Amino acid sequence: MTFRPFQDPPFSIGSLQDDLQRLMERVWHAGVSMGPFDGQQWGPPVDMYDRGDHYLLHVEMPGVDAADVDVSHIGSTLTVSGEKRRPSTISDKDRAVRGERRYGTFSRSLELPGDVDGSRLSARCSSGVLEIVIPKNESSRPRTVKVQVAEG
């Protein structure tokens, strides 16, 4: 039997770079303390989508109360900040046997890829996912130009 670790799926440098990028994002913002670098214990992971006339941002925040979250927009930067509080049923006297969940304040700042209309931002939280709709300005929306047929 021949050992072929990269046969299925085919190995590519691009996919390796994508995998490493995702790993670094998880390490940087998804629960591993990087205190010397960003000064916080954790940061929620995000996904951003381009929907033509607006961007859609999903911020994963299970266990975070919507009242403890702030969304702000200055220039081309969108910031989501807040606090994930330790459950009130846990006291300082309780000795943790295993502690993988992170608590405390967080802040994620994202550079938006285009010209957006910050006055029309909207945000709602459902099932631990914050959904932010970021409308684009008219000048940055895609448009289609009809090609005229030249006569003569």
Secondary structure as UniProt FT lines:
FT   TURN            5..10
FT   HELIX           13..29
FT   HELIX           35..38
FT   STRAND          46..50
FT   STRAND          54..60
FT   TURN            62..63
FT   HELIX           66..68
FT   STRAND          69..74
FT   TURN            75..76
FT   STRAND          77..84
FT   TURN            88..89
FT   TURN            92..93
FT   STRAND          104..111
FT   HELIX           118..120
FT   STRAND          122..126
FT   TURN            127..128
FT   STRAND          129..136
FT   HELIX           138..140
//
